[in-house]
Amino acid sequence: MGVLERSQPTSAKSGASLILCLCWCLILTGADSQETHRVEVNALRIIKRSLTDPYRNLRNWNKGDPCTSNWTGVLCYNRTMNDGYLHVRELYDYSPPPFCCILVCNIKSI
């Protein structure tokens, strides 16, 4: 009986450590699974298709997620909202004139 009593606290500590480790992994995995709402991603792709981008400034709009991949000109909220998705906060133009004016006019016309 003495042997069983000594092994229980060790196995309890191991079990608690395993649970703590699993919880930490789930938290980290959850942080990586954040994504922008699909409706907003589709809207951004429609905007991109309507623009002329001869210098390929928006080339990173073809892959990844707008918020987690830091798409050029897309500013997102840095946390998920109540629906569990990241959301686009605003579009901004970083181009020098006259290119900025073309981009802003095209976005406003959509």
C-alpha positions in Angstrom: 0.0 0.0 0.0 2.9 2.4 0.7 4.0 2.1 -2.9 0.6 3.0 -4.3 0.3 6.1 -2.0 3.6 7.4 -3.2 2.8 7.0 -6.9 -0.6 8.7 -6.7 0.7 12.2 -6.1 3.3 11.8 -8.9 0.7 10.6 -11.4 -1.7 13.4 -10.2 1.0 16.0 -10.9 1.8 14.4 -14.3 -1.9 14.4 -15.1 -2.3 18.1 -14.1 0.8 18.9 -16.1 -0.6 17.1 -19.2 -3.9 19.0 -18.8 -2.2 22.3 -18.5 -0.1 21.6 -21.5 -3.1 20.6 -23.6 -5.0 23.7 -22.5 -2.0 25.9 -23.5 -1.8 24.1 -26.9 -5.5 24.8 -27.5 -5.1 28.4 -26.6 -2.2 28.8 -29.1 -4.0 26.9 -31.8 -7.1 29.1 -31.3 -5.0 32.2 -31.8 -3.6 30.8 -35.1 -7.1 29.9 -36.4 -8.3 33.5 -36.5 -9.5 34.5 -39.9 -11.3 37.4 -41.6 -15.0 36.9 -42.3 -15.5 35.3 -45.7 -17.9 38.0 -46.9 -15.2 40.7 -46.3 -12.5 38.6 -48.1 -14.8 38.2 -51.1 -15.6 42.0 -51.1 -11.9 42.9 -51.1 -11.2 40.5 -54.0 -14.0 42.1 -56.0 -12.5 45.6 -55.2 -9.1 44.3 -56.4 -10.5 43.0 -59.6 -12.0 46.4 -60.4 -8.7 48.2 -60.0 -5.8 48.5 -62.3 -2.6 47.6 -60.5 0.3 47.9 -63.0 2.9 48.0 -60.3 1.4 44.9 -58.6 1.2 46.7 -55.2 -1.7 44.5 -54.3 -0.1 41.2 -55.3 -0.4 39.8 -51.7 -4.2 40.1 -52.1 -4.1 36.8 -53.9 -3.1 34.6 -51.0 -3.7 34.2 -47.3 -6.1 36.1 -45.1 -6.4 39.9 -45.4 -5.9 40.5 -41.6 -3.4 37.8 -40.7 -1.4 38.1 -43.9 -1.3 41.9 -43.7 -2.7 42.6 -47.1 -1.4 45.9 -48.5 -3.7 48.8 -47.8 -6.0 46.8 -45.5 -6.2 47.7 -41.8 -8.0 45.3 -39.5 -9.1 45.3 -35.9 -6.5 43.4 -33.9 -9.0 41.0 -32.2 -12.0 38.9 -33.2 -15.5 40.3 -32.7 -18.5 38.6 -31.1 -18.9 36.4 -34.2 -15.4 34.9 -33.8 -14.0 36.5 -37.0 -11.5 39.3 -37.6 -12.9 42.3 -39.5 -11.5 44.9 -41.8 -11.4 48.3 -40.2 -10.5 50.4 -43.2 -8.8 50.5 -46.5 -6.0 53.0 -46.9 -3.8 54.1 -49.7 -0.1 54.4 -49.3 0.7 55.3 -52.9 2.2 58.7 -53.9 0.1 61.0 -56.1 -1.3 60.6 -58.7 -1.8 56.9 -58.0 -3.5 57.4 -54.7 -6.3 59.5 -56.3 -7.0 56.8 -58.8 -7.3 54.1 -56.1 -9.5 56.2 -53.8 -11.8 57.1 -56.7 -12.2 53.5 -57.8 -13.0 52.3 -54.3 -15.6 55.1 -53.8 -17.3 54.2 -57.1 -17.9 50.6 -56.1 
